[in-house]
Amino acid sequence: MSDQKVGQLLDSLGTTIELDEGDLPVDALVILKVVKADGAVSMVKGQSDALDWLTSLGMLTAAIEIERGGFTKLPDDSDDD
């Protein structure tokens, strides 16, 4: 098994994400379900180069919460100077 870039692979799977103009993605955590040549199913995880284990764990925990419907976006309070 060797490390592979996943950008084109994610594109071919139709992966999309909602970003606002001016948003700057800084880290990525990727989880893939893989069917092996023998039919076995497994999961693999990849991440951006700068992603540390603590942020990775936080992102995964937040993703679980979002999937459960428990995350509510907070109002933008940037105008509270």
C-alpha distance (Angstrom), angle and dihedral (degrees) to the residues before:
residue distance angle dihedral
M1 . . .
S2 3.81 . .
D3 3.79 135.3 .
Q4 3.79 113.2 -97.9
K5 3.80 133.9 -172.5
V6 3.83 109.0 -110.1
G7 3.81 104.3 -162.7
Q8 3.79 96.4 97.6
L9 3.80 91.3 38.8
L10 3.82 91.4 54.3
D11 3.81 89.3 47.5
S12 3.82 90.9 52.8
L13 3.82 89.8 52.0
G14 3.81 89.8 54.6
T15 3.79 94.4 -114.1
T16 3.79 113.5 174.4
I17 3.79 136.3 170.9
E18 3.79 134.0 -164.6
L19 3.81 113.6 -116.2
D20 3.78 129.9 167.0
E21 3.79 121.1 -133.4
G22 3.78 108.4 -84.2
D23 3.82 94.8 24.7
L24 3.81 111.7 137.9
P25 3.82 115.9 -153.0
V26 3.80 109.0 -146.9
D27 3.82 106.4 171.4
A28 3.79 137.9 20.2
L29 3.77 135.0 -159.1
V30 3.82 115.5 -168.7
I31 3.80 125.9 -168.4
L32 3.81 117.7 -173.2
K33 3.77 131.6 -171.6
V34 3.80 106.7 -140.8
V35 3.80 130.4 -165.9
K36 3.79 108.7 -151.5
A37 3.81 123.7 -141.4
D38 3.83 89.5 -101.2
G39 3.82 91.5 53.4
A40 3.80 96.1 -103.5
V41 3.81 115.1 139.6
S42 3.79 121.7 -138.0
M43 3.77 141.1 158.8
V44 3.78 128.0 -123.6
K45 3.79 131.2 -169.2
G46 3.77 129.4 -148.6
Q47 3.77 132.7 176.4
S48 3.77 143.2 -174.4
D49 3.80 117.2 -87.2
A50 3.81 96.9 -107.2
L51 3.82 96.8 45.5
D52 3.81 111.2 116.8
W53 3.82 123.8 -154.5
L54 3.80 94.6 -106.0
T55 3.80 94.7 52.9
S56 3.81 89.6 43.0
L57 3.81 90.5 54.6
G58 3.81 90.8 46.5
M59 3.81 92.1 50.3
L60 3.81 91.5 48.8
T61 3.81 91.7 48.4
A62 3.82 91.1 48.6
A63 3.83 90.8 48.7
I64 3.81 90.5 53.2
E65 3.80 90.3 50.7
I66 3.82 91.5 48.3
E67 3.83 91.0 50.2
R68 3.80 89.7 51.6
G69 3.80 89.2 54.0
G70 3.79 93.3 -116.9
F71 3.79 98.8 118.8
T72 3.78 119.0 93.1
K73 3.78 119.8 -172.0
L74 3.78 110.0 -121.9
P75 3.80 118.4 -128.3
D76 3.78 115.3 -97.2
D77 3.80 104.8 -97.5
S78 3.81 96.2 177.7
D79 3.84 89.5 113.4
D80 3.83 91.3 64.0
D81 3.81 96.1 96.8
